[in-house]
């Protein structure tokens, strides 16, 4: 849920900056692109903080080296977030992030089904997480 809040709040903040003259945020599309990058920066950072333990717990049982998978996905999220900010890499960054979201969704399903705790709370229920995932995918497609 926090990632959705980060995405929507940053969109509004960036668009507000655009209305007061910050050229980089002069359109909804530009603001949406940077908001998505902000969301992925937010999620990527968690892969390298004490929250990493919770993210490792989300990895479906049976996958090898959950700690390494969490580190690699964090690096890929960082790369994607920064890639969205540059016109020459934007398309490939968005495509990479969409693939990454699709590949990581089973971890969200697994965590929800197993009742994995994330920051002391149960993982987001699938009835909410699945539409959020579709929103994130659509957002990445639109800002590509």
Secondary structure, 3 states (H helix, E strand, C coil): CHHHHHHHHHHHHHHHHHHCCCHHHCCHHHHHHHHHHHHHHHHHHHCCCCCHHHHHHHCCCCCCCHHHHHHHHHHHHHHHHHHCCCHHHHHHHHHHHHHHHHHHHHHHHHHHHHCCEECCEECCCHHHHHHHHHHHHHHHHHHC
